[in-house]
Amino acid sequence: MNPLIDAILHSDDTTVRNLLKSSLVLVNKRSTSRDLPIELAKKNGQKKIEVIFVRYTDWTCCYSKDELKQLLVDFISEISEDYFAAGWLNGIEFDLWRLISTGNLPEYHSVVTLDEDLDIIEGLRLLSNITNTWAIWDDTVGDAVPIELGEWKQRI
């Protein structure tokens, strides 16, 4: 079996990252269901792995800019869930913006471990740059939504 497919199926983001950084040969080898690895990650809803693919491969085959905006929202939500057991921790968008802007977090947060810092910071930064958006909780919608960077920067 393709080790990249295997890593995706086991949600092993570390192996996915290492394989993509060392060789892109496996990126075009389809799964038994005929999915490209990036398509499989997308189908499985593995946001961290999807973001790793966006960082290290040509994502244009599988994502529109609108899908990347939603990926940014979903990735922040996944970070919130993974580290705080909250679908959207109150204010997490501000803390993560601070992290990608300055490299610092408020003292009470320990969002990421050393091994994951680069993937999370660079993934968030890349998605924001590609889409020219950030994500924010919208009380009127009752959910997180993408917001243009110009509007976001007026709020911070």
C-alpha positions as CSV (number, residue, x, y, z in Angstrom):
1,M,0.0,0.0,0.0
2,N,1.0,3.6,-0.6
3,P,2.5,4.7,2.8
4,L,1.0,8.2,2.2
5,I,-2.5,6.7,1.9
6,D,-1.9,4.5,4.9
7,A,-0.8,7.6,7.0
8,I,-4.0,9.4,5.9
9,L,-6.2,6.5,6.8
10,H,-4.6,6.4,10.2
11,S,-4.7,10.2,10.7
12,D,-1.0,10.2,11.1
13,D,-0.2,13.8,10.3
14,T,3.4,13.5,11.3
15,T,4.1,10.8,8.7
16,V,2.0,12.7,6.1
17,R,4.2,15.8,6.7
18,N,7.4,13.8,6.6
19,L,6.5,12.0,3.4
20,L,5.4,15.2,1.6
21,K,8.6,17.0,2.7
22,S,10.9,14.2,1.5
23,S,9.2,13.2,-1.8
24,L,6.2,14.1,-3.8
25,V,6.2,10.9,-5.7
26,L,3.5,9.4,-3.6
27,V,1.1,12.4,-4.1
28,N,-0.1,11.0,-7.5
29,K,-0.5,7.4,-6.5
30,R,-4.2,6.7,-6.1
31,S,-5.9,4.7,-3.3
32,T,-7.8,1.5,-4.0
33,S,-10.9,3.7,-4.3
34,R,-9.1,5.7,-7.0
35,D,-8.7,8.8,-4.9
36,L,-5.5,10.9,-4.9
37,P,-4.1,11.2,-1.4
38,I,-5.2,14.9,-1.2
39,E,-8.7,13.9,-2.2
40,L,-8.8,11.1,0.4
41,A,-7.8,13.6,3.1
42,K,-10.4,16.0,2.0
43,K,-13.1,13.3,1.9
44,N,-12.2,12.1,5.4
45,G,-12.4,15.7,6.8
46,Q,-8.9,15.6,8.3
47,K,-8.3,19.3,8.4
48,K,-4.7,19.2,9.8
49,I,-3.7,16.8,7.1
50,E,-5.5,18.9,4.4
51,V,-3.6,21.9,5.5
52,I,-0.3,20.0,5.3
53,F,-1.2,19.1,1.7
54,V,-2.0,22.7,0.9
55,R,1.5,23.6,2.4
56,Y,3.5,21.1,0.5
57,T,1.7,20.3,-2.8
58,D,-0.2,21.9,-5.6
59,W,-3.6,22.3,-3.9
60,T,-5.2,23.9,-7.0
61,C,-6.4,20.5,-8.3
62,C,-8.7,20.0,-5.4
63,Y,-9.6,23.3,-3.8
64,S,-11.3,26.5,-4.8
65,K,-10.5,29.7,-2.9
66,D,-13.9,29.5,-1.2
67,E,-13.1,25.9,-0.1
68,L,-9.8,27.2,1.4
69,K,-11.7,29.9,3.3
70,Q,-13.9,27.2,4.8
71,L,-10.8,25.1,5.5
72,L,-9.4,28.0,7.4
73,V,-12.5,28.2,9.5
74,D,-12.6,24.4,10.0
75,F,-8.9,24.2,10.8
76,I,-9.3,26.8,13.6
77,S,-12.3,24.9,14.9
78,E,-10.3,21.6,14.8
79,I,-7.4,23.3,16.8
80,S,-10.0,24.5,19.3
81,E,-11.5,21.1,19.6
82,D,-8.1,19.3,19.8
83,Y,-6.5,21.5,22.4
84,F,-9.5,22.8,24.4
85,A,-12.3,20.4,23.8
86,A,-14.4,23.3,22.5
87,G,-15.8,23.5,19.0
88,W,-14.8,27.2,19.0
89,L,-13.1,28.5,22.1
90,N,-14.2,32.0,22.9
91,G,-11.6,34.3,21.4
92,I,-9.4,31.6,19.8
93,E,-9.4,33.6,16.5
94,F,-7.7,36.5,18.3
95,D,-5.1,34.2,20.0
96,L,-4.2,32.3,16.9
97,W,-3.9,35.6,14.9
98,R,-1.5,36.8,17.6
99,L,0.4,33.5,17.2
100,I,0.8,33.8,13.5
101,S,1.5,37.5,13.7
102,T,4.0,37.6,16.5
103,G,4.8,34.0,17.5
104,N,3.4,34.6,21.0
105,L,0.3,33.5,22.8
106,P,-1.3,34.8,26.0
107,E,0.4,33.1,29.0
108,Y,-2.7,31.0,29.8
109,H,-2.6,29.2,26.4
110,S,-0.4,26.4,25.4
111,V,-2.1,25.7,22.1
112,V,0.6,23.9,20.2
113,T,3.6,21.7,21.0
114,L,7.0,22.3,19.6
115,D,6.6,19.7,16.8
116,E,3.4,21.1,15.6
117,D,4.2,24.8,15.9
118,L,5.4,25.2,12.3
119,D,2.6,23.3,10.7
120,I,-0.1,25.1,12.6
121,I,1.4,28.6,12.3
122,E,2.5,28.2,8.7
123,G,-0.8,26.5,7.8
124,L,-2.9,29.2,9.3
125,R,-0.7,31.9,7.7
126,L,-0.8,30.3,4.3
127,L,-4.5,29.8,4.3
128,S,-5.0,33.4,5.4
129,N,-2.6,34.7,2.7
130,I,-4.1,32.7,-0.1
131,T,-7.7,33.6,0.7
132,N,-7.1,37.1,2.1
133,T,-9.3,36.1,5.0
134,W,-9.4,35.2,8.6
135,A,-12.1,33.5,10.6
136,I,-14.3,34.9,13.3
137,W,-17.2,33.8,15.5
138,D,-20.4,35.5,14.3
139,D,-23.1,35.6,17.0
140,T,-25.8,36.4,14.5
141,V,-25.0,33.3,12.5
142,G,-24.2,31.2,15.5
143,D,-21.1,29.9,13.8
144,A,-17.6,30.8,12.7
145,V,-17.3,32.5,9.3
146,P,-14.5,33.7,7.0
147,I,-14.0,37.5,7.1
148,E,-11.9,39.6,4.7
149,L,-8.5,40.6,6.2
150,G,-9.2,44.3,5.9
151,E,-12.4,43.9,8.0
152,W,-10.6,41.6,10.4
153,K,-7.7,44.0,11.0
154,Q,-10.2,46.7,12.0
155,R,-11.5,44.5,14.7
156,I,-8.2,43.6,16.3
